[in-house]
C-alpha cells in the first residue's frame, strides 16, 4: 500500500508541475517560471525517495539520499521564496535580495557541513525541511493575496501548499512521534488539493479584448429596452470587449467575449468563452469579472439581476451589484444592468436609481 501511495505521490507532483509549466508557456507570467522550477525540483525529490528507487531496481544507501534530499529541499525553498517575493513585488528590493542571498548561502552551507560531519538524517534535515515549509506557506499566502484569491477551485493550490508547508515546518518535532504516519497521509491529501487547484488555474484562460468599444460612457447604467441591449451586445461581439452575465447564453454561436451563464442546472459549459456559475456563488462571480477587468475588458452587462434577487434576496443581490459597480468604475469601465423597473417595489427601485443612471441612446 505504501508503495502505491509513493507512486501516486510522484505522479501527482509531476502532473502539478506539468500544469504549472503549461500555464507559464501560455501566459509568460514571471512568478510562474520560478514556481514551475520549484515544482520541478519537488518532482525530482519525489523520484529520490528510497521506495521509488528500489522499485526501479536501484538500492542507494541512505548516506547518499539524505544529503541529496536536503539540498533539493533548500533549492526548492529558495525558488518558492523568490516566487512569493515576485508576487509581492519585492524581488528587486534590497531586503528581498538580501533574504535570497542569506538563505542560499546559509542553506547550502548547512547541508555541506552536515554531510562533511556525517550528522544524523534528522539533524541534516533539521534546517532544509522547516525552511521549505516556511517557503511553501509564504508562497501559498502570496498566491491567495496577490493572484488567485479565495473564491475559486484554483484556491485549492495555495491552500494545499500552505498546509503542506505547515507539516514540513513541524518535521524536526513530529517525525519521531506517533503523528508521523497521519501527517504523511495529510500531506498526500494536500498534494491532491494542489494538483486540482493548479489544473483549474492552468486551464482557465482569460483573454484580453481585441479592441476598445468606442464611445461607451463610464459609470453604472440601466437599460429597459431589448433593442438597446442588443445594440450593446453587438458592440461587444465586434470588439470582443466586455463581459456578459446572463440566464440565456447564445446557443447557435461561440461568443467573442466572456459569458457567465448563471444557472443551477449545468456544472460545465459546452462552449468556448462560456462559464457556468451558480446563482448563489455571487462572490465567485465578482472575482471572475474582476480578473477580466484587469485584462482590459471595459463593459460588464448584467442581464439577470431579477434572477439573482430571486435566488439571494434583494439585499444580498444589491450588495453584489454595488460591489460589481465599484470594481467596474475603478477600472474606468461601464456597468450596464438590463432590467425591467416593474419587477421591483417602489422602494427597491428607488434604491437602485441612486446607483444607476438610465443609458441614453
Secondary structure by P-SEA (a helix, b strand, c coil): caaaaaaaaaaaaaaaaaaaaaaaaacccaaaaaaaaaaaaaaaaaaacaaaaaaacccccccccaaaaaaaaaaaaaaaaaaaaaaacccccaaaaaaaaaaaaaaaaaaaaaaaaccccccccccaaaaaaaaaaaaaaaaaacccccccccaaaaaaaaaaaaaaaaccccccccaaaaaaaaaaaaaaaaaaaaaaaaaccccccccccccccccccccccaaaaaaaaaaaaaccccccccccccccccccbbbbbbcccccccccccbbbbcccaaaaaaaaaaaaaaacccbbbbccaaaaaaaccaaaaaaaaaaaaaaaaaacbbbbbbcccccccaaaaaaaaaccccccc
